[in-house]
């Protein structure tokens, strides 16, 4: 699952949604650069005696080439609701050569969440576009890694997927994330198609394996899919196919929101108030988050995905 480009929120949206509950934490966070692709943010006013073993750790898998200030808006939501946040990003070259790129990043994520101080913490996943692919690589790597305590997949309490894209969307999605020039996008699309065909065993087979585990997802926590009818990269058909498989696999509740008018990974930009409300509604169903903040409550806006969609 793959790719995308995000835009900043409007001044009006920031005023309505973020200023009351989020901005107060921006100057109080501690940033730890774990690697060139992993960055951890925690509350600076956390006391040394605080037990972090039950504090949620949110894994935010970014879209392709995001601006830092855009990801911070999502991080601040989770920080304000009592969790730490690990942001995971991938560069184009790391996507194009999985064995030395995406899979190395995935291994670092697994190693981090299995460190002694993190090995029993509940995990939450929020993946955007190409982040869905990287999350799939992480699941694969976690299943290959011996784990002394609770397995990573069993500690994931919930998953939010914003505009996820299957591997067949790479030729369209990657050039779109890198340039706005129509001619350059077309040339990039043709080159990536040829690349994936010529290097099927070295490259494309890894995309397929990640896609398979994303579809068969071993995580049994609830999921929320956020997507749009007009997104040509993360299409309604491909996303609802995944949601249907989750329902068939007897996962916990699967929720969704399909907007009419928001472009790829720009649902927060177009619908900021509704987006945050949906997040809070969803988080209110997850034990590690329930009761941590008054904003996290179910106001009835969540829609349950059914096989009749």
C-alpha positions as CSV (number, residue, x, y, z in Angstrom):
1,X,0.0,0.0,0.0
2,X,1.5,3.3,-1.1
3,X,2.2,7.1,-1.8
4,X,1.0,10.8,-1.6
5,X,1.3,14.5,-1.1
6,X,-0.2,16.6,1.7
7,X,-1.0,20.3,2.1
8,X,-1.1,22.6,5.1
9,X,-4.4,23.3,6.8
10,X,-6.2,26.6,6.2
11,X,-5.9,29.4,8.8
12,X,-9.6,28.9,9.6
13,X,-9.1,25.2,10.2
14,X,-6.1,25.6,12.4
15,X,-8.0,28.2,14.5
16,X,-11.1,26.0,14.8
17,X,-9.4,22.6,15.5
18,X,-5.8,22.9,16.7
19,X,-5.3,26.0,18.6
20,X,-7.5,25.0,21.7
21,X,-6.1,21.5,22.2
22,X,-2.9,21.1,20.4
23,X,-0.7,24.2,20.1
24,X,0.0,24.2,23.8
25,X,2.1,21.1,23.5
26,X,4.3,22.2,20.6
27,X,6.9,23.9,22.9
28,X,6.8,21.0,25.5
29,X,7.8,18.1,23.3
30,X,11.1,16.3,23.3
31,X,12.3,15.1,19.9
32,X,14.6,12.1,19.6
33,X,16.0,11.2,16.2
34,X,16.3,7.4,16.3
35,X,17.6,7.2,12.7
36,X,17.3,9.2,9.4
37,X,13.8,7.7,8.9
38,X,12.5,7.4,12.5
39,X,11.8,10.3,14.9
40,X,10.3,10.0,18.4
41,X,8.3,12.8,20.1
42,X,7.4,12.7,23.8
43,X,6.0,15.2,26.3
44,X,8.9,17.1,28.0
45,X,7.0,17.4,31.2
46,X,6.8,13.6,31.7
47,X,8.1,12.8,35.1
48,X,11.0,10.3,35.6
49,X,8.7,8.2,37.9
50,X,6.0,7.9,35.3
51,X,5.3,4.3,34.2
52,X,5.6,4.3,30.4
53,X,5.0,0.6,30.1
54,X,1.2,1.2,29.6
55,X,1.6,4.5,27.7
56,X,0.5,4.2,24.1
57,X,3.1,4.5,21.4
58,X,1.7,5.7,18.1
59,X,3.5,4.7,14.9
60,X,2.8,7.3,12.2
61,X,3.8,6.1,8.8
62,X,4.1,9.2,6.6
63,X,3.2,9.7,2.9
64,X,5.9,10.3,0.3
65,X,8.1,13.4,0.9
66,X,5.9,15.1,3.5
67,X,6.8,18.5,5.0
68,X,7.7,18.2,8.6
69,X,5.1,20.8,9.7
70,X,2.3,18.8,8.1
71,X,3.1,15.6,10.0
72,X,3.4,17.6,13.3
73,X,-0.3,18.3,13.1
74,X,-1.1,14.6,13.4
75,X,1.6,14.1,16.0
76,X,0.2,16.9,18.2
77,X,-3.2,15.3,18.2
78,X,-1.8,12.1,19.6
79,X,0.6,13.9,22.1
80,X,-2.4,15.9,23.4
81,X,-4.2,12.6,24.0
82,X,-1.5,11.1,26.2
83,X,0.7,9.1,23.9
84,X,4.2,9.2,22.5
85,X,4.6,9.3,18.7
86,X,7.1,7.7,16.4
87,X,7.1,9.1,12.9
88,X,8.4,6.8,10.1
89,X,9.2,8.2,6.7
90,X,10.6,6.7,3.5
91,X,12.5,8.3,0.6
92,X,11.8,7.5,-3.1
93,X,15.1,5.5,-3.5
94,X,14.3,3.4,-0.4
95,X,10.9,2.6,-1.9
96,X,12.4,1.6,-5.3
97,X,14.9,-0.8,-3.7
98,X,13.1,-2.5,-0.8
99,X,15.9,-4.9,0.4
100,X,18.3,-2.0,1.3
101,X,15.6,0.6,1.8
102,X,12.1,-0.2,3.1
103,X,13.0,-3.4,4.8
104,X,15.9,-1.8,6.7
105,X,13.5,0.9,8.0
106,X,11.0,-1.8,8.9
107,X,13.6,-3.7,10.9
108,X,14.5,-0.5,12.8
109,X,10.9,0.0,13.7
110,X,10.6,-3.6,15.0
111,X,13.8,-3.3,17.0
112,X,12.6,-0.1,18.6
113,X,9.2,-1.4,19.7
114,X,10.9,-4.5,21.1
115,X,13.4,-2.6,23.2
116,X,13.0,-3.5,26.9
117,X,11.4,-0.1,27.8
118,X,8.9,-0.5,24.9
119,X,8.3,-4.2,24.8
120,X,5.0,-4.2,26.6
121,X,3.6,-0.9,25.4
122,X,0.3,-0.8,23.5
123,X,0.8,0.3,19.9
124,X,-1.4,2.3,17.6
125,X,-0.8,2.6,13.8
126,X,-1.7,5.6,11.6
127,X,-0.5,5.1,8.1
128,X,-0.8,7.4,5.1
129,X,-0.5,6.3,1.5
130,X,3.0,4.8,0.9
131,X,3.1,4.4,4.7
132,X,0.7,1.5,4.2
133,X,3.4,-0.4,2.2
134,X,6.0,0.3,4.8
135,X,3.6,-0.9,7.6
136,X,3.2,-4.1,5.6
137,X,7.0,-4.5,5.5
138,X,7.1,-3.9,9.3
139,X,4.5,-6.6,9.9
140,X,6.5,-9.0,7.7
141,X,9.7,-8.2,9.6
142,X,8.0,-8.5,13.0
143,X,6.8,-12.0,12.2
144,X,10.4,-13.0,11.3
145,X,11.9,-11.5,14.5
146,X,12.1,-13.6,17.7
147,X,10.2,-11.7,20.5
148,X,10.7,-12.5,24.1
149,X,7.5,-10.7,25.3
150,X,4.2,-9.8,23.6
151,X,4.5,-9.9,19.8
152,X,4.2,-6.7,17.9
153,X,1.0,-7.6,16.1
154,X,-0.7,-8.6,19.4
155,X,0.1,-5.2,20.9
156,X,-1.4,-3.2,18.1
157,X,-4.7,-2.0,19.5
158,X,-5.9,-0.1,16.4
159,X,-5.1,1.0,12.9
160,X,-6.0,4.1,10.9
161,X,-5.4,4.0,7.1
162,X,-5.5,7.3,5.3
163,X,-5.5,6.9,1.5
164,X,-3.7,3.6,1.3
165,X,-2.5,2.5,-2.2
166,X,-1.8,-1.0,-3.4
167,X,1.5,-1.7,-5.2
168,X,-0.2,-1.4,-8.6
169,X,-0.5,2.3,-7.8
170,X,3.2,2.9,-7.6
171,X,3.7,4.0,-11.2
172,X,1.0,6.7,-10.8
173,X,1.6,7.6,-7.2
174,X,5.4,8.0,-7.0
175,X,5.7,10.5,-9.8
176,X,2.7,12.4,-8.5
177,X,4.4,12.8,-5.1
178,X,7.6,14.1,-6.7
179,X,6.5,16.6,-9.3
180,X,3.5,18.6,-10.5
181,X,4.7,18.6,-14.1
182,X,2.3,16.5,-16.2
183,X,5.0,15.5,-18.8
184,X,7.4,14.5,-16.1
185,X,4.8,12.5,-14.3
186,X,4.0,10.6,-17.5
187,X,7.7,9.8,-18.2
188,X,8.1,8.8,-14.6
189,X,5.2,6.4,-14.8
190,X,6.5,4.7,-17.9
191,X,10.0,4.4,-16.4
192,X,8.7,2.9,-13.1
193,X,6.5,0.4,-15.0
194,X,9.5,-0.8,-17.0
195,X,11.6,-0.9,-13.8
196,X,9.0,-3.1,-12.0
197,X,8.8,-5.4,-14.9
198,X,12.5,-5.8,-15.5
199,X,13.3,-6.3,-11.8
200,X,10.3,-8.4,-10.8
201,X,12.3,-10.8,-8.6
202,X,14.5,-8.2,-7.1
203,X,11.9,-5.5,-6.4
204,X,8.3,-6.2,-7.4
205,X,8.0,-9.4,-5.5
206,X,8.6,-7.5,-2.3
207,X,5.8,-5.1,-3.1
208,X,3.5,-8.1,-3.6
209,X,4.5,-9.7,-0.3
210,X,3.8,-6.5,1.6
211,X,0.5,-6.1,-0.2
212,X,-0.5,-9.7,0.7
213,X,0.1,-9.2,4.4
214,X,-1.6,-5.9,4.3
215,X,-4.7,-7.6,2.9
216,X,-4.5,-10.6,5.2
217,X,-3.5,-8.4,8.2
218,X,-2.8,-10.5,11.3
219,X,-3.7,-7.6,13.6
220,X,-7.0,-8.2,15.3
221,X,-7.6,-4.7,16.6
222,X,-10.2,-2.4,15.0
223,X,-9.4,-0.5,11.8
224,X,-10.6,2.9,10.3
225,X,-10.2,3.6,6.6
226,X,-10.3,7.2,5.4
227,X,-10.5,7.7,1.6
228,X,-12.2,9.6,-1.2
229,X,-14.3,9.0,-4.3
230,X,-12.0,11.2,-6.4
231,X,-8.7,9.8,-5.4
232,X,-7.1,8.2,-8.6
233,X,-4.2,6.7,-6.6
234,X,-5.9,5.2,-3.6
235,X,-9.1,4.1,-5.3
236,X,-12.4,3.3,-3.6
237,X,-12.3,-0.2,-5.2
238,X,-8.9,-1.1,-3.9
239,X,-9.4,0.2,-0.4
240,X,-12.9,-1.3,0.0
241,X,-11.4,-4.6,-1.2
242,X,-9.0,-4.5,1.8
243,X,-11.8,-3.5,4.2
244,X,-13.9,-6.4,3.0
245,X,-11.1,-8.9,3.6
246,X,-10.7,-7.5,7.2
247,X,-14.4,-8.1,7.8
248,X,-14.2,-11.6,6.3
249,X,-11.1,-12.4,8.5
250,X,-13.3,-11.7,11.6
251,X,-11.2,-8.8,12.7
252,X,-12.6,-6.5,15.3
253,X,-14.8,-3.7,14.1
254,X,-13.9,-2.1,10.7
255,X,-15.0,1.5,10.3
256,X,-14.8,3.8,7.3
257,X,-15.3,7.3,6.0
258,X,-15.4,8.0,2.2
259,X,-15.5,11.7,1.2
260,X,-16.8,13.0,-2.1
261,X,-14.3,15.7,-2.7
262,X,-10.9,15.4,-1.0
263,X,-7.7,14.6,-3.0
264,X,-5.2,12.0,-2.0
265,X,-4.0,12.3,1.7
266,X,-5.7,15.7,1.9
267,X,-8.8,14.7,3.9
268,X,-7.5,16.5,7.0
269,X,-6.9,19.6,4.9
270,X,-10.4,19.5,3.4
271,X,-12.4,18.3,6.5
272,X,-10.2,19.1,9.5
273,X,-13.0,19.2,12.2
274,X,-14.6,16.0,11.0
275,X,-11.3,14.3,10.6
276,X,-10.3,14.9,14.2
277,X,-13.7,13.9,15.4
278,X,-13.4,10.6,13.6
279,X,-10.0,10.0,15.1
280,X,-11.4,10.7,18.6
281,X,-14.4,8.6,18.0
282,X,-12.2,5.7,17.0
283,X,-9.7,6.2,19.8
284,X,-12.5,6.1,22.4
285,X,-13.0,2.4,21.5
286,X,-9.4,1.5,22.3
287,X,-8.7,0.7,26.0
288,X,-5.2,2.4,26.1
289,X,-6.8,5.7,25.0
290,X,-10.3,5.5,26.5
291,X,-10.7,8.0,29.3
292,X,-7.3,9.8,28.8
293,X,-8.9,12.9,27.3
294,X,-12.4,14.3,27.3
295,X,-12.2,14.8,23.5
296,X,-12.0,11.1,22.9
297,X,-15.6,10.0,22.9
298,X,-17.9,8.3,20.4
299,X,-20.5,10.8,19.1
300,X,-22.0,8.3,16.7
301,X,-20.1,9.5,13.6
302,X,-18.3,6.3,13.0
303,X,-19.7,4.2,10.2
304,X,-19.3,0.4,10.4
305,X,-18.0,-1.2,7.1
306,X,-20.1,-4.2,6.0
307,X,-19.7,-6.7,3.1
308,X,-22.7,-5.0,1.5
309,X,-20.7,-1.8,0.8
